[in-house]
Amino acid sequence: MPPQLETITTATLKHAEKCDYNKKRCLIENCSPSKAVGMAHIWDRQTKSSIVEALEWGWGMRKGSLNLDTSRNILFLGASLHELYKNRKWALVPEESVVRQYLYKSFDLPLWRNDFRDIQGETFKYTFQPIQDMEDIYVARQSTDDPQEVAVHEYPFETFPVLTSHVHPKYVILHLGDILCSGLERSARRRILEKYPWLALVESLYLRWVAYLPEDADQDPTYVPHHPQDDAQSLSSLSISTNASFRTPLRRIQPLVGRQSSTSSSSSSSSASSSNSSSSSASSNTSQSVISDGTVSSNASPGHKTRDLHVRLLTCRALRDQARDDGLENPKWTKSRIASWAEQCVPCSPPPAPRRAQTSKSSKRQPKKGRKIRTR
């Protein structure tokens, strides 16, 4: 299940609109924004954090600085084409020369982190490529010069014009590589690779970028700065080298799970405190109090039976410890969880057998009822 992230801010939307080369028109149909044209992400913003960390490493970035809401990852599409895009029916194909800039020239292998250099450019060229289940679909594209002129393109869209967009090729490579590496039908895969044999390089880049993160990555000061001043210096140097005004924050999109959990924890703590106060008021009527580790306190009433000090009680503290266990799938108490909890408890020693009351020898026999006692 993809993570729940914070909603796209108004500033992000406005910045994407400003940076869009096609002025909010659909990239494929070139239709007006009034025709159900909306914002679309090239690479899914709801990507797992582990993949985002690998991307930050592969792209020579600092950990936690990749924001997938950047305008370079956003374009505008009509509603129908956006739905087809999300279902992987079509994709954008970058130029081969652009893809090879991410590879070593001698070996056709992806650049390592230390050698990675991001491609600079205001716009890039892309080809509209059907992937699967597009045989019965046609695309009506308005002319750039005359809005009244519409060209109808049918499968396999060989006459479709080359597209110009501001979206960055590394996000396009991610989307296309994910399609090629995620169980695409053999016939569709063979057809695409026959047309673009060099797309095997896109697969290689995708696998390196999303799947490689060294175990000691956090020890690299260029990935995780060891001092706050290093973080500030790297950020300033990055700003100078890219000559960019960072309107998109250099941070990941914040998840909503943390906020929900904090809210629920605060509400649960308040309910727990109220229940504890009620239980403490109820226990104040008795003279016995139980310590959080399950033993009986010293102010227990002398007439009350003393519990075995090795007995582990099902206290609020035990409940909290079990609830904090990340290995448990279900945070609620079930029969199996209670059974496993009971197995971990130290077995209590059996209670001592009650001793029979012994009659002292010095005590005199009591006379039977109705018998007279002769006095001397």
C-alpha positions in Angstrom: 0.0 0.0 0.0 1.5 3.4 -1.0 2.2 5.8 1.8 -0.3 8.6 2.5 1.5 11.9 1.9 0.6 15.5 2.5 -1.5 17.1 -0.2 0.1 19.1 -3.0 0.4 22.7 -1.9 -0.9 25.7 -3.9 2.6 27.0 -4.3 3.7 23.8 -5.9 0.8 23.9 -8.3 1.5 27.5 -9.3 5.2 26.9 -9.7 4.4 23.9 -12.0 2.0 26.0 -14.1 4.7 28.7 -14.4 7.4 26.3 -15.5 5.3 24.3 -17.9 6.6 24.8 -21.4 3.2 24.2 -23.0 1.4 26.7 -20.8 -0.9 24.2 -19.0 -2.1 22.7 -22.2 -2.2 18.9 -22.5 1.2 17.7 -23.6 -0.3 15.0 -25.9 -3.5 16.5 -27.3 -2.4 20.1 -27.0 -5.9 21.1 -25.9 -6.8 24.1 -23.8 -6.6 23.9 -20.0 -10.4 24.4 -20.0 -10.8 20.9 -21.5 -10.4 18.9 -18.2 -6.6 19.3 -18.2 -5.0 18.6 -14.9 -1.6 18.1 -13.3 0.1 14.8 -13.5 3.3 13.4 -12.0 5.8 11.6 -14.3 7.1 9.5 -11.5 4.7 8.6 -8.7 5.0 10.9 -5.7 3.8 8.1 -3.4 7.0 6.2 -3.8 8.3 4.1 -0.9 10.9 5.8 1.3 13.4 3.0 0.7 13.3 3.7 -3.1 13.6 7.4 -2.5 16.7 6.9 -0.4 18.2 4.8 -3.2 17.4 7.5 -5.7 19.0 10.2 -3.5 22.1 8.1 -3.3 22.3 7.3 -7.0 21.7 10.9 -8.1 24.4 12.3 -5.8 21.9 14.0 -3.5 21.8 14.5 0.3 19.5 12.1 2.2 16.0 13.5 2.6 16.4 16.2 -0.1 14.5 14.7 -3.0 11.1 16.3 -3.4 8.9 14.5 -6.0 6.6 17.5 -6.2 9.2 19.4 -8.1 8.0 21.1 -11.3 10.5 18.9 -13.2 8.4 15.9 -12.3 5.0 17.5 -13.2 3.3 17.9 -16.6 -0.3 18.6 -17.7 -2.6 16.0 -19.3 -6.2 15.6 -20.3 -8.3 13.4 -18.0 -8.5 10.4 -20.3 -4.8 10.4 -21.2 -3.8 10.8 -17.6 -5.8 7.7 -16.7 -4.2 5.8 -19.5 -0.8 7.0 -18.3 -1.4 5.8 -14.7 -2.4 2.4 -16.0 0.8 2.2 -18.0 -0.8 2.2 -21.4 1.7 4.7 -22.9 4.9 6.4 -21.9 7.4 9.1 -23.0 10.7 8.0 -24.5 13.7 10.3 -24.1 16.4 10.8 -26.7 19.1 8.1 -26.8 21.8 10.8 -26.5 20.3 12.1 -23.3 20.1 8.6 -21.8 23.8 7.9 -22.6 24.8 11.0 -20.5 24.0 8.9 -17.4 26.4 6.1 -18.5 30.1 5.7 -18.7 31.1 6.1 -22.3 33.5 3.1 -22.4 31.3 0.5 -20.7 27.6 1.6 -21.0 27.3 1.2 -17.2 25.4 3.7 -15.0 27.5 6.4 -13.4 28.4 5.9 -9.7 27.4 8.5 -7.2 30.8 10.3 -7.2 30.7 10.6 -11.0 27.0 11.5 -11.3 26.3 14.8 -13.1 22.7 15.9 -13.5 21.7 17.0 -17.0 21.0 20.7 -17.4 18.5 22.1 -19.8 15.3 24.1 -20.0 13.4 21.7 -22.3 13.9 18.2 -23.6 12.5 16.2 -26.6 10.3 13.1 -26.1 8.4 10.6 -28.2 4.9 9.4 -27.5 5.1 5.6 -27.3 2.1 3.3 -26.8 2.9 0.4 -24.5 -0.1 -1.9 -24.4 -3.9 -2.0 -25.0 -3.8 1.1 -27.3 -4.9 -0.6 -30.5 -8.4 0.8 -30.4 -7.5 4.3 -29.2 -6.9 7.4 -31.3 -5.5 10.7 -30.3 -6.9 14.0 -31.6 -4.1 16.7 -31.4 -4.8 20.3 -32.0 -2.4 22.2 -34.2 -0.1 24.7 -32.5 -0.5 27.3 -35.3 -4.3 26.9 -35.8 -6.5 25.8 -32.9 -9.2 24.9 -35.4 -7.0 22.4 -37.1 -7.0 18.9 -35.5 -4.9 16.0 -36.5 -6.2 12.5 -35.7 -3.4 9.9 -34.9 -4.1 6.2 -34.8 -2.2 3.3 -33.5 0.8 2.8 -33.6 1.1 6.6 -33.8 4.1 6.6 -36.2 3.1 10.1 -37.4 2.9 11.6 -34.0 5.1 14.7 -33.7 8.1 14.9 -31.3 7.1 16.5 -28.0 8.9 19.3 -26.2 8.5 19.5 -22.4 10.3 20.9 -19.3 10.0 17.6 -17.4 13.4 16.2 -16.6 14.6 13.0 -18.4 15.6 11.2 -15.2 11.9 11.0 -14.1 10.9 9.8 -17.6 13.6 7.1 -17.4 12.3 6.0 -14.0 8.7 5.6 -15.3 9.8 3.9 -18.5 12.3 1.6 -16.7 9.6 0.6 -14.2 7.3 -0.4 -17.0 10.0 -2.5 -18.7 11.1 -4.2 -15.5 7.6 -4.9 -14.0 6.2 -7.9 -15.8 5.3 -6.3 -19.1 3.8 -8.8 -21.6 6.5 -10.4 -23.8 4.9 -9.3 -27.1 4.7 -5.7 -25.9 8.2 -5.8 -24.5 9.6 -7.3 -27.7 7.8 -4.8 -29.9 9.3 -1.8 -27.9 12.8 -3.1 -27.8 12.8 -3.8 -31.5 11.9 -0.2 -32.1 14.3 1.2 -29.5 17.1 -1.4 -28.9 18.9 1.0 -26.6 16.1 0.9 -24.0 18.0 -1.9 -22.4 20.2 1.0 -21.1 17.0 2.5 -19.5 16.4 -0.8 -17.7 20.0 -0.8 -16.4 19.7 2.8 -15.1 16.4 2.1 -13.4 17.6 -1.0 -11.6 20.8 0.8 -10.4 18.9 3.9 -9.3 16.1 2.2 -7.3 17.8 -0.9 -6.0 21.3 0.1 -4.9 22.0 1.7 -1.6 25.2 0.7 0.3 24.9 -0.5 3.9 27.3 2.2 5.1 25.7 5.0 3.1 24.9 6.9 6.3 28.6 7.2 7.0 29.2 9.2 3.8 29.2 12.9 4.8 28.0 13.9 1.3 24.9 11.8 1.9 24.3 12.4 5.6 26.2 15.5 6.7 27.9 14.9 10.1 27.7 18.5 11.2 25.0 21.2 10.7 27.5 23.5 9.0 28.4 20.8 6.5 24.7 20.6 5.6 24.5 24.4 5.1 27.7 24.5 3.0 26.5 21.7 0.8 23.2 23.3 0.3 24.8 26.7 -0.7 27.3 25.0 -3.0 24.4 23.1 -4.7 22.5 26.3 -5.2 25.5 28.0 -6.8 26.4 25.0 -9.0 22.8 24.6 -10.4 22.0 28.3 -10.5 18.5 27.6 -9.3 16.1 29.3 -7.0 14.7 26.5 -4.9 11.0 27.2 -4.9 10.4 23.5 -4.4 11.8 22.7 -0.9 14.8 20.4 -0.8 13.0 17.9 1.3 10.9 14.8 0.9 7.1 15.0 0.8 6.0 14.6 4.4 3.8 11.5 5.2 0.5 11.9 7.0 1.0 8.7 9.0 3.2 10.4 11.6 0.6 13.1 12.2 -2.2 10.7 12.5 -0.3 8.5 14.9 0.7 11.5 17.0 -2.9 12.6 17.2 -4.1 9.1 18.0 -1.4 8.7 20.6 -2.3 11.9 22.3 -6.0 10.9 22.4 -5.1 7.5 23.7 -2.8 9.0 26.3 -5.6 11.3 27.5 -8.0 8.4 27.6 -5.4 6.3 29.4 -4.8 9.0 32.0 -8.6 9.3 32.6 -8.9 5.6 33.0 -5.8 5.6 35.3 -7.3 8.3 37.4 -10.6 6.4 37.7 -8.8 3.2 38.6 -6.6 5.0 41.2 -9.7 6.5 42.8 -11.3 3.1 43.0 -8.1 1.5 44.4 -7.9 4.3 47.1 -10.9 2.6 48.8 -8.7 -0.4 49.4 -5.5 -0.5 51.3 -3.6 -2.4 48.7 -1.7 -0.8 45.8 0.2 -2.5 43.0 3.6 -1.2 41.6 3.9 -0.9 37.8 6.2 -4.0 37.6 3.6 -6.2 39.1 4.7 -6.6 42.7 2.7 -5.6 45.7 3.7 -2.5 47.5 4.8 -2.5 51.1 1.7 -0.6 52.3 -0.6 -3.5 51.6 -2.9 -4.4 54.4 -1.6 -7.1 56.7 -4.7 -9.1 56.4 -4.5 -9.3 52.6 -2.6 -12.3 51.1 0.8 -11.2 49.7 1.4 -12.0 46.0 4.4 -13.9 44.8 7.1 -11.3 43.9 7.9 -13.3 40.7 4.4 -13.2 39.3 4.1 -10.9 36.2 0.8 -9.1 36.3 -1.0 -7.9 33.2 -0.5 -4.2 34.0 -0.8 -1.0 32.0 2.9 -1.0 31.6 2.9 -4.5 30.1 0.2 -3.4 27.7 2.2 -0.4 26.6 5.4 -2.5 26.1 3.5 -5.0 24.0 1.9 -2.2 22.0 5.3 -0.7 21.2 6.6 -4.0 19.8 7.0 -3.3 16.1 7.2 -7.0 15.4 3.6 -7.4 16.2 1.2 -7.2 13.3 -2.0 -6.7 15.3 -1.7 -4.1 18.1 -4.8 -5.4 19.8 -4.8 -8.2 22.4 -5.8 -11.6 21.0 -5.9 -15.1 22.5 -2.6 -16.0 20.8 -0.9 -12.8 22.1 -2.1 -13.4 25.6 -0.9 -17.0 25.4 2.5 -15.9 24.2 2.7 -13.3 27.0 1.8 -15.9 29.6 4.6 -18.2 28.3 7.1 -15.5 28.9 6.0 -15.0 32.5 8.0 -16.7 35.3 5.8 -19.4 36.8 4.6 -18.5 40.2 5.5 -20.8 43.1 2.6 -22.8 44.5 1.0 -21.3 47.6 2.1 -23.0 50.8 -0.3 -25.6 52.2 -2.4 -24.3 55.1 -1.1 -25.5 58.4 -3.5 -27.3 60.7 -4.1 -25.6 64.0 -2.5 -27.5 66.9 -4.0 -27.7 70.3 -1.6 -26.9 73.1 -1.0 -29.5 75.7 -1.5 -27.0 78.5 -5.0 -26.2 77.5 -7.6 -28.0 79.6 -10.3 -30.1 78.1 -13.6 -28.3 77.8 -16.4 -30.0 79.6 -19.2 -31.4 77.6 -22.4 -29.6 77.5 -24.7 -30.5 80.3 -22.1 -32.1 82.5 -21.7 -30.9 86.0 -18.3 -30.0 87.3 -17.5 -30.9 90.9 -15.7 -28.2 92.7 -13.4 -28.8 95.7 
